[in-house]
């Protein structure tokens, strides 16, 4: 296998782009079939709400997700389906970045099977549909790594500037990227070219560029008293949580289990399937053997994982399993480096087998979507039946009937559910992060809200099993402070149709705010 290729061949480029397009379409369609809502936590609605006005920060995360979401929906209609397409476009972008990284590392002969295997990992398949601060890094980190390898190879001002800009983008995606930038520093130390670059003027250019690019966000943090750092600080209690530590340590093996097993099978030697099956366990273990001949690749694969575990052990944060989503984009490189060195399997057959496996995986995504839909429908799964669109439409209709001369300008209350009004009904309605004039809504202020009609939306959950919420009390208290005691909207809605065989009503209460005349 020719592992020294630095520039992708045109035919390989065409094939991988075709595969990524098919990957994007199939996973998007699969979730259009199986999903009846966006994510249960409302992260995707949150992104949309934040992105309604350009900002250099939010109360929880840096602004990259909000920027991407705003840019996407400035072109495409606001709908769950197009949001699914965005989510998988992001992960496909990450796979393409890894493709170029592999070539920049002069391992081009491994590129095709590496990308095909990676596409079957859970972060790039089932988990990618939830576009949030973790999955956005699926796209960002590989391109940062590519720009790093490119900068080390070229030693030019342009490549250094590109690295600095993309490094800044990664930090604006999530502060967790600081761990990855430390990883790149470590990877630079283990090769002569990396060390030469690290102590050259080009590294200074990259660092200076990155600092300039992230400076507006730093200024925003200072002006707003570091709200995102307060959110990060709330993730830790100063004590080591051994259960979370162990769970995070094992999560990458779970997330990348399927492609790991397939890679080991593709390289298992034997005259027949029984002989290959006997060899398979050994190849499974050897796949993770440190590739000492490529310490840079080993560090890219292992360092984010190890550094995160060390931070978790310190008690600074309580680790969450989903933080492992972006860390494994070089795992398949490690497996293939090891297995190709010890196996006699024909590289062409390995590549063909990877294509077959990836194709089967995509077919399964489509085939299993309808039964998964039916399972959610018949079990009464809450997020499946939650009538977000219908509730927003019902409230908007009731508003127009009650206040025909008062256009609805903003929606506050329960965040991010209040963002359903602009997302599903009228994009001109501004979603406030909570209650206008209060933290965290003041971080992205809606100027002039006092003189505009608005509504405070409070979802109450299932009618038969209401969820605990202080939203109504908060809304009434907030309105009383403004000298208002309006009659609230109270309504129940439930989803109907072939896809929803059960009647699962949800309750809502909404409080109108009318400007003083």
Beta strands, then each sheet from edge to edge (+ up, - down):
strand 1: 408-413
strand 2: 430-431
strand 3: 453-462
strand 4: 489-493
strand 5: 506-513
sheet 1: 2+ 1+ 3+ 5- 4+
end
